[in-house]
């Protein structure tokens, strides 16, 4: 996992990360939302809250690795539905 990770594995989907903007996604050039979906297809959460949470967990995991803290797993508390 050291080094650049392969991307572009989902046809038409582009996920972009900008440090000061967070994660965004497009499908065939159209803006789409990231979502958390159960195995049976129920949408639990979607949109900017999911993108922010995914980015925060990824950044925290990376920072822990850089600090040499030995914690390679970072957990997020449960998301609450935004209104």
Phi and psi restraints in degrees (range 20) as a CNS / XPLOR table:
assign (resid 1 and name C) (resid 2 and name N)
       (resid 2 and name CA) (resid 2 and name C) 1.0 -75.6 20.0 2
assign (resid 2 and name N) (resid 2 and name CA)
       (resid 2 and name C) (resid 3 and name N) 1.0 140.4 20.0 2
assign (resid 2 and name C) (resid 3 and name N)
       (resid 3 and name CA) (resid 3 and name C) 1.0 99.9 20.0 2
assign (resid 3 and name N) (resid 3 and name CA)
       (resid 3 and name C) (resid 4 and name N) 1.0 -178.1 20.0 2
assign (resid 3 and name C) (resid 4 and name N)
       (resid 4 and name CA) (resid 4 and name C) 1.0 -69.5 20.0 2
assign (resid 4 and name N) (resid 4 and name CA)
       (resid 4 and name C) (resid 5 and name N) 1.0 136.3 20.0 2
assign (resid 4 and name C) (resid 5 and name N)
       (resid 5 and name CA) (resid 5 and name C) 1.0 -91.3 20.0 2
assign (resid 5 and name N) (resid 5 and name CA)
       (resid 5 and name C) (resid 6 and name N) 1.0 143.7 20.0 2
assign (resid 5 and name C) (resid 6 and name N)
       (resid 6 and name CA) (resid 6 and name C) 1.0 -68.9 20.0 2
assign (resid 6 and name N) (resid 6 and name CA)
       (resid 6 and name C) (resid 7 and name N) 1.0 134.7 20.0 2
assign (resid 6 and name C) (resid 7 and name N)
       (resid 7 and name CA) (resid 7 and name C) 1.0 -126.0 20.0 2
assign (resid 7 and name N) (resid 7 and name CA)
       (resid 7 and name C) (resid 8 and name N) 1.0 179.8 20.0 2
assign (resid 7 and name C) (resid 8 and name N)
       (resid 8 and name CA) (resid 8 and name C) 1.0 82.6 20.0 2
assign (resid 8 and name N) (resid 8 and name CA)
       (resid 8 and name C) (resid 9 and name N) 1.0 29.8 20.0 2
assign (resid 8 and name C) (resid 9 and name N)
       (resid 9 and name CA) (resid 9 and name C) 1.0 -92.1 20.0 2
assign (resid 9 and name N) (resid 9 and name CA)
       (resid 9 and name C) (resid 10 and name N) 1.0 -6.3 20.0 2
assign (resid 9 and name C) (resid 10 and name N)
       (resid 10 and name CA) (resid 10 and name C) 1.0 -115.9 20.0 2
assign (resid 10 and name N) (resid 10 and name CA)
       (resid 10 and name C) (resid 11 and name N) 1.0 113.9 20.0 2
assign (resid 10 and name C) (resid 11 and name N)
       (resid 11 and name CA) (resid 11 and name C) 1.0 -54.1 20.0 2
assign (resid 11 and name N) (resid 11 and name CA)
       (resid 11 and name C) (resid 12 and name N) 1.0 128.2 20.0 2
assign (resid 11 and name C) (resid 12 and name N)
       (resid 12 and name CA) (resid 12 and name C) 1.0 81.5 20.0 2
assign (resid 12 and name N) (resid 12 and name CA)
       (resid 12 and name C) (resid 13 and name N) 1.0 -9.7 20.0 2
assign (resid 12 and name C) (resid 13 and name N)
       (resid 13 and name CA) (resid 13 and name C) 1.0 -99.9 20.0 2
assign (resid 13 and name N) (resid 13 and name CA)
       (resid 13 and name C) (resid 14 and name N) 1.0 134.8 20.0 2
assign (resid 13 and name C) (resid 14 and name N)
       (resid 14 and name CA) (resid 14 and name C) 1.0 -129.5 20.0 2
assign (resid 14 and name N) (resid 14 and name CA)
       (resid 14 and name C) (resid 15 and name N) 1.0 121.6 20.0 2
assign (resid 14 and name C) (resid 15 and name N)
       (resid 15 and name CA) (resid 15 and name C) 1.0 -108.3 20.0 2
assign (resid 15 and name N) (resid 15 and name CA)
       (resid 15 and name C) (resid 16 and name N) 1.0 127.0 20.0 2
assign (resid 15 and name C) (resid 16 and name N)
       (resid 16 and name CA) (resid 16 and name C) 1.0 -117.9 20.0 2
assign (resid 16 and name N) (resid 16 and name CA)
       (resid 16 and name C) (resid 17 and name N) 1.0 137.8 20.0 2
assign (resid 16 and name C) (resid 17 and name N)
       (resid 17 and name CA) (resid 17 and name C) 1.0 -121.0 20.0 2
assign (resid 17 and name N) (resid 17 and name CA)
       (resid 17 and name C) (resid 18 and name N) 1.0 124.4 20.0 2
assign (resid 17 and name C) (resid 18 and name N)
       (resid 18 and name CA) (resid 18 and name C) 1.0 -124.8 20.0 2
assign (resid 18 and name N) (resid 18 and name CA)
       (resid 18 and name C) (resid 19 and name N) 1.0 124.9 20.0 2
assign (resid 18 and name C) (resid 19 and name N)
       (resid 19 and name CA) (resid 19 and name C) 1.0 -49.5 20.0 2
assign (resid 19 and name N) (resid 19 and name CA)
       (resid 19 and name C) (resid 20 and name N) 1.0 -47.0 20.0 2
assign (resid 19 and name C) (resid 20 and name N)
       (resid 20 and name CA) (resid 20 and name C) 1.0 -91.6 20.0 2
assign (resid 20 and name N) (resid 20 and name CA)
       (resid 20 and name C) (resid 21 and name N) 1.0 1.2 20.0 2
assign (resid 20 and name C) (resid 21 and name N)
       (resid 21 and name CA) (resid 21 and name C) 1.0 -119.0 20.0 2
assign (resid 21 and name N) (resid 21 and name CA)
       (resid 21 and name C) (resid 22 and name N) 1.0 -23.2 20.0 2
assign (resid 21 and name C) (resid 22 and name N)
       (resid 22 and name CA) (resid 22 and name C) 1.0 93.7 20.0 2
assign (resid 22 and name N) (resid 22 and name CA)
       (resid 22 and name C) (resid 23 and name N) 1.0 -162.7 20.0 2
assign (resid 22 and name C) (resid 23 and name N)
       (resid 23 and name CA) (resid 23 and name C) 1.0 -94.5 20.0 2
assign (resid 23 and name N) (resid 23 and name CA)
       (resid 23 and name C) (resid 24 and name N) 1.0 140.2 20.0 2
assign (resid 23 and name C) (resid 24 and name N)
       (resid 24 and name CA) (resid 24 and name C) 1.0 -135.4 20.0 2
assign (resid 24 and name N) (resid 24 and name CA)
       (resid 24 and name C) (resid 25 and name N) 1.0 160.9 20.0 2
assign (resid 24 and name C) (resid 25 and name N)
       (resid 25 and name CA) (resid 25 and name C) 1.0 -140.4 20.0 2
assign (resid 25 and name N) (resid 25 and name CA)
       (resid 25 and name C) (resid 26 and name N) 1.0 147.2 20.0 2
assign (resid 25 and name C) (resid 26 and name N)
       (resid 26 and name CA) (resid 26 and name C) 1.0 -133.3 20.0 2
assign (resid 26 and name N) (resid 26 and name CA)
       (resid 26 and name C) (resid 27 and name N) 1.0 155.5 20.0 2
assign (resid 26 and name C) (resid 27 and name N)
       (resid 27 and name CA) (resid 27 and name C) 1.0 -128.3 20.0 2
assign (resid 27 and name N) (resid 27 and name CA)
       (resid 27 and name C) (resid 28 and name N) 1.0 116.5 20.0 2
assign (resid 27 and name C) (resid 28 and name N)
       (resid 28 and name CA) (resid 28 and name C) 1.0 50.6 20.0 2
assign (resid 28 and name N) (resid 28 and name CA)
       (resid 28 and name C) (resid 29 and name N) 1.0 40.3 20.0 2
assign (resid 28 and name C) (resid 29 and name N)
       (resid 29 and name CA) (resid 29 and name C) 1.0 85.7 20.0 2
assign (resid 29 and name N) (resid 29 and name CA)
       (resid 29 and name C) (resid 30 and name N) 1.0 -7.6 20.0 2
assign (resid 29 and name C) (resid 30 and name N)
       (resid 30 and name CA) (resid 30 and name C) 1.0 -96.7 20.0 2
assign (resid 30 and name N) (resid 30 and name CA)
       (resid 30 and name C) (resid 31 and name N) 1.0 137.8 20.0 2
assign (resid 30 and name C) (resid 31 and name N)
       (resid 31 and name CA) (resid 31 and name C) 1.0 -61.1 20.0 2
assign (resid 31 and name N) (resid 31 and name CA)
       (resid 31 and name C) (resid 32 and name N) 1.0 133.0 20.0 2
assign (resid 31 and name C) (resid 32 and name N)
       (resid 32 and name CA) (resid 32 and name C) 1.0 -129.8 20.0 2
assign (resid 32 and name N) (resid 32 and name CA)
       (resid 32 and name C) (resid 33 and name N) 1.0 171.8 20.0 2
assign (resid 32 and name C) (resid 33 and name N)
       (resid 33 and name CA) (resid 33 and name C) 1.0 -113.0 20.0 2
assign (resid 33 and name N) (resid 33 and name CA)
       (resid 33 and name C) (resid 34 and name N) 1.0 143.4 20.0 2
assign (resid 33 and name C) (resid 34 and name N)
       (resid 34 and name CA) (resid 34 and name C) 1.0 -77.9 20.0 2
assign (resid 34 and name N) (resid 34 and name CA)
       (resid 34 and name C) (resid 35 and name N) 1.0 148.9 20.0 2
assign (resid 34 and name C) (resid 35 and name N)
       (resid 35 and name CA) (resid 35 and name C) 1.0 -144.8 20.0 2
assign (resid 35 and name N) (resid 35 and name CA)
       (resid 35 and name C) (resid 36 and name N) 1.0 157.1 20.0 2
assign (resid 35 and name C) (resid 36 and name N)
       (resid 36 and name CA) (resid 36 and name C) 1.0 -107.2 20.0 2
assign (resid 36 and name N) (resid 36 and name CA)
       (resid 36 and name C) (resid 37 and name N) 1.0 120.4 20.0 2
assign (resid 36 and name C) (resid 37 and name N)
       (resid 37 and name CA) (resid 37 and name C) 1.0 -126.9 20.0 2
assign (resid 37 and name N) (resid 37 and name CA)
       (resid 37 and name C) (resid 38 and name N) 1.0 133.5 20.0 2
assign (resid 37 and name C) (resid 38 and name N)
       (resid 38 and name CA) (resid 38 and name C) 1.0 -71.6 20.0 2
assign (resid 38 and name N) (resid 38 and name CA)
       (resid 38 and name C) (resid 39 and name N) 1.0 168.0 20.0 2
assign (resid 38 and name C) (resid 39 and name N)
       (resid 39 and name CA) (resid 39 and name C) 1.0 -59.2 20.0 2
assign (resid 39 and name N) (resid 39 and name CA)
       (resid 39 and name C) (resid 40 and name N) 1.0 -28.6 20.0 2
assign (resid 39 and name C) (resid 40 and name N)
       (resid 40 and name CA) (resid 40 and name C) 1.0 -93.6 20.0 2
assign (resid 40 and name N) (resid 40 and name CA)
       (resid 40 and name C) (resid 41 and name N) 1.0 8.9 20.0 2
assign (resid 40 and name C) (resid 41 and name N)
       (resid 41 and name CA) (resid 41 and name C) 1.0 95.7 20.0 2
assign (resid 41 and name N) (resid 41 and name CA)
       (resid 41 and name C) (resid 42 and name N) 1.0 2.7 20.0 2
assign (resid 41 and name C) (resid 42 and name N)
       (resid 42 and name CA) (resid 42 and name C) 1.0 -75.5 20.0 2
assign (resid 42 and name N) (resid 42 and name CA)
       (resid 42 and name C) (resid 43 and name N) 1.0 128.6 20.0 2
assign (resid 42 and name C) (resid 43 and name N)
       (resid 43 and name CA) (resid 43 and name C) 1.0 -81.2 20.0 2
assign (resid 43 and name N) (resid 43 and name CA)
       (resid 43 and name C) (resid 44 and name N) 1.0 117.3 20.0 2
assign (resid 43 and name C) (resid 44 and name N)
       (resid 44 and name CA) (resid 44 and name C) 1.0 -86.9 20.0 2
assign (resid 44 and name N) (resid 44 and name CA)
       (resid 44 and name C) (resid 45 and name N) 1.0 -43.2 20.0 2
assign (resid 44 and name C) (resid 45 and name N)
       (resid 45 and name CA) (resid 45 and name C) 1.0 -155.6 20.0 2
assign (resid 45 and name N) (resid 45 and name CA)
       (resid 45 and name C) (resid 46 and name N) 1.0 152.4 20.0 2
assign (resid 45 and name C) (resid 46 and name N)
       (resid 46 and name CA) (resid 46 and name C) 1.0 -153.9 20.0 2
assign (resid 46 and name N) (resid 46 and name CA)
       (resid 46 and name C) (resid 47 and name N) 1.0 157.2 20.0 2
assign (resid 46 and name C) (resid 47 and name N)
       (resid 47 and name CA) (resid 47 and name C) 1.0 97.3 20.0 2
assign (resid 47 and name N) (resid 47 and name CA)
       (resid 47 and name C) (resid 48 and name N) 1.0 -152.1 20.0 2
assign (resid 47 and name C) (resid 48 and name N)
       (resid 48 and name CA) (resid 48 and name C) 1.0 -62.8 20.0 2
assign (resid 48 and name N) (resid 48 and name CA)
       (resid 48 and name C) (resid 49 and name N) 1.0 -33.7 20.0 2
assign (resid 48 and name C) (resid 49 and name N)
       (resid 49 and name CA) (resid 49 and name C) 1.0 -61.9 20.0 2
assign (resid 49 and name N) (resid 49 and name CA)
       (resid 49 and name C) (resid 50 and name N) 1.0 -42.2 20.0 2
assign (resid 49 and name C) (resid 50 and name N)
       (resid 50 and name CA) (resid 50 and name C) 1.0 -66.1 20.0 2
assign (resid 50 and name N) (resid 50 and name CA)
       (resid 50 and name C) (resid 51 and name N) 1.0 -44.6 20.0 2
assign (resid 50 and name C) (resid 51 and name N)
       (resid 51 and name CA) (resid 51 and name C) 1.0 -61.3 20.0 2
assign (resid 51 and name N) (resid 51 and name CA)
       (resid 51 and name C) (resid 52 and name N) 1.0 -44.3 20.0 2
assign (resid 51 and name C) (resid 52 and name N)
       (resid 52 and name CA) (resid 52 and name C) 1.0 -64.3 20.0 2
assign (resid 52 and name N) (resid 52 and name CA)
       (resid 52 and name C) (resid 53 and name N) 1.0 -42.2 20.0 2
assign (resid 52 and name C) (resid 53 and name N)
       (resid 53 and name CA) (resid 53 and name C) 1.0 -65.6 20.0 2
assign (resid 53 and name N) (resid 53 and name CA)
       (resid 53 and name C) (resid 54 and name N) 1.0 -43.2 20.0 2
assign (resid 53 and name C) (resid 54 and name N)
       (resid 54 and name CA) (resid 54 and name C) 1.0 -62.0 20.0 2
assign (resid 54 and name N) (resid 54 and name CA)
       (resid 54 and name C) (resid 55 and name N) 1.0 -42.9 20.0 2
assign (resid 54 and name C) (resid 55 and name N)
       (resid 55 and name CA) (resid 55 and name C) 1.0 -65.9 20.0 2
assign (resid 55 and name N) (resid 55 and name CA)
       (resid 55 and name C) (resid 56 and name N) 1.0 -43.2 20.0 2
assign (resid 55 and name C) (resid 56 and name N)
       (resid 56 and name CA) (resid 56 and name C) 1.0 -61.5 20.0 2
assign (resid 56 and name N) (resid 56 and name CA)
       (resid 56 and name C) (resid 57 and name N) 1.0 -43.3 20.0 2
assign (resid 56 and name C) (resid 57 and name N)
       (resid 57 and name CA) (resid 57 and name C) 1.0 -64.5 20.0 2
assign (resid 57 and name N) (resid 57 and name CA)
       (resid 57 and name C) (resid 58 and name N) 1.0 -43.6 20.0 2
assign (resid 57 and name C) (resid 58 and name N)
       (resid 58 and name CA) (resid 58 and name C) 1.0 -63.2 20.0 2
assign (resid 58 and name N) (resid 58 and name CA)
       (resid 58 and name C) (resid 59 and name N) 1.0 -44.4 20.0 2
assign (resid 58 and name C) (resid 59 and name N)
       (resid 59 and name CA) (resid 59 and name C) 1.0 -65.4 20.0 2
assign (resid 59 and name N) (resid 59 and name CA)
       (resid 59 and name C) (resid 60 and name N) 1.0 -44.1 20.0 2
assign (resid 59 and name C) (resid 60 and name N)
       (resid 60 and name CA) (resid 60 and name C) 1.0 -62.4 20.0 2
assign (resid 60 and name N) (resid 60 and name CA)
       (resid 60 and name C) (resid 61 and name N) 1.0 -40.1 20.0 2
assign (resid 60 and name C) (resid 61 and name N)
       (resid 61 and name CA) (resid 61 and name C) 1.0 -63.0 20.0 2
assign (resid 61 and name N) (resid 61 and name CA)
       (resid 61 and name C) (resid 62 and name N) 1.0 -46.2 20.0 2
assign (resid 61 and name C) (resid 62 and name N)
       (resid 62 and name CA) (resid 62 and name C) 1.0 -62.0 20.0 2
assign (resid 62 and name N) (resid 62 and name CA)
       (resid 62 and name C) (resid 63 and name N) 1.0 -43.9 20.0 2
assign (resid 62 and name C) (resid 63 and name N)
       (resid 63 and name CA) (resid 63 and name C) 1.0 -63.5 20.0 2
assign (resid 63 and name N) (resid 63 and name CA)
       (resid 63 and name C) (resid 64 and name N) 1.0 -40.3 20.0 2
assign (resid 63 and name C) (resid 64 and name N)
       (resid 64 and name CA) (resid 64 and name C) 1.0 -60.3 20.0 2
assign (resid 64 and name N) (resid 64 and name CA)
       (resid 64 and name C) (resid 65 and name N) 1.0 -40.8 20.0 2
assign (resid 64 and name C) (resid 65 and name N)
       (resid 65 and name CA) (resid 65 and name C) 1.0 -64.5 20.0 2
assign (resid 65 and name N) (resid 65 and name CA)
       (resid 65 and name C) (resid 66 and name N) 1.0 -42.6 20.0 2
assign (resid 65 and name C) (resid 66 and name N)
       (resid 66 and name CA) (resid 66 and name C) 1.0 -64.7 20.0 2
assign (resid 66 and name N) (resid 66 and name CA)
       (resid 66 and name C) (resid 67 and name N) 1.0 -35.1 20.0 2
assign (resid 66 and name C) (resid 67 and name N)
       (resid 67 and name CA) (resid 67 and name C) 1.0 -74.5 20.0 2
assign (resid 67 and name N) (resid 67 and name CA)
       (resid 67 and name C) (resid 68 and name N) 1.0 -11.4 20.0 2
assign (resid 67 and name C) (resid 68 and name N)
       (resid 68 and name CA) (resid 68 and name C) 1.0 69.8 20.0 2
assign (resid 68 and name N) (resid 68 and name CA)
       (resid 68 and name C) (resid 69 and name N) 1.0 30.6 20.0 2
assign (resid 68 and name C) (resid 69 and name N)
       (resid 69 and name CA) (resid 69 and name C) 1.0 -80.7 20.0 2
assign (resid 69 and name N) (resid 69 and name CA)
       (resid 69 and name C) (resid 70 and name N) 1.0 -7.9 20.0 2
assign (resid 69 and name C) (resid 70 and name N)
       (resid 70 and name CA) (resid 70 and name C) 1.0 77.6 20.0 2
assign (resid 70 and name N) (resid 70 and name CA)
       (resid 70 and name C) (resid 71 and name N) 1.0 -1.5 20.0 2
assign (resid 70 and name C) (resid 71 and name N)
       (resid 71 and name CA) (resid 71 and name C) 1.0 -94.8 20.0 2
assign (resid 71 and name N) (resid 71 and name CA)
       (resid 71 and name C) (resid 72 and name N) 1.0 104.0 20.0 2
assign (resid 71 and name C) (resid 72 and name N)
       (resid 72 and name CA) (resid 72 and name C) 1.0 -94.0 20.0 2
assign (resid 72 and name N) (resid 72 and name CA)
       (resid 72 and name C) (resid 73 and name N) 1.0 -2.7 20.0 2
assign (resid 72 and name C) (resid 73 and name N)
       (resid 73 and name CA) (resid 73 and name C) 1.0 -117.3 20.0 2
assign (resid 73 and name N) (resid 73 and name CA)
       (resid 73 and name C) (resid 74 and name N) 1.0 130.3 20.0 2
assign (resid 73 and name C) (resid 74 and name N)
       (resid 74 and name CA) (resid 74 and name C) 1.0 -122.1 20.0 2
assign (resid 74 and name N) (resid 74 and name CA)
       (resid 74 and name C) (resid 75 and name N) 1.0 127.6 20.0 2
assign (resid 74 and name C) (resid 75 and name N)
       (resid 75 and name CA) (resid 75 and name C) 1.0 -104.3 20.0 2
assign (resid 75 and name N) (resid 75 and name CA)
       (resid 75 and name C) (resid 76 and name N) 1.0 144.7 20.0 2
assign (resid 75 and name C) (resid 76 and name N)
       (resid 76 and name CA) (resid 76 and name C) 1.0 -103.1 20.0 2
assign (resid 76 and name N) (resid 76 and name CA)
       (resid 76 and name C) (resid 77 and name N) 1.0 140.3 20.0 2
assign (resid 76 and name C) (resid 77 and name N)
       (resid 77 and name CA) (resid 77 and name C) 1.0 -67.4 20.0 2
assign (resid 77 and name N) (resid 77 and name CA)
       (resid 77 and name C) (resid 78 and name N) 1.0 160.8 20.0 2
assign (resid 77 and name C) (resid 78 and name N)
       (resid 78 and name CA) (resid 78 and name C) 1.0 -57.5 20.0 2
assign (resid 78 and name N) (resid 78 and name CA)
       (resid 78 and name C) (resid 79 and name N) 1.0 138.6 20.0 2
assign (resid 78 and name C) (resid 79 and name N)
       (resid 79 and name CA) (resid 79 and name C) 1.0 -73.9 20.0 2
assign (resid 79 and name N) (resid 79 and name CA)
       (resid 79 and name C) (resid 80 and name N) 1.0 145.3 20.0 2
assign (resid 79 and name C) (resid 80 and name N)
       (resid 80 and name CA) (resid 80 and name C) 1.0 -106.0 20.0 2
assign (resid 80 and name N) (resid 80 and name CA)
       (resid 80 and name C) (resid 81 and name N) 1.0 148.6 20.0 2
assign (resid 80 and name C) (resid 81 and name N)
       (resid 81 and name CA) (resid 81 and name C) 1.0 -65.2 20.0 2
assign (resid 81 and name N) (resid 81 and name CA)
       (resid 81 and name C) (resid 82 and name N) 1.0 130.1 20.0 2
assign (resid 81 and name C) (resid 82 and name N)
       (resid 82 and name CA) (resid 82 and name C) 1.0 -88.9 20.0 2
assign (resid 82 and name N) (resid 82 and name CA)
       (resid 82 and name C) (resid 83 and name N) 1.0 149.5 20.0 2
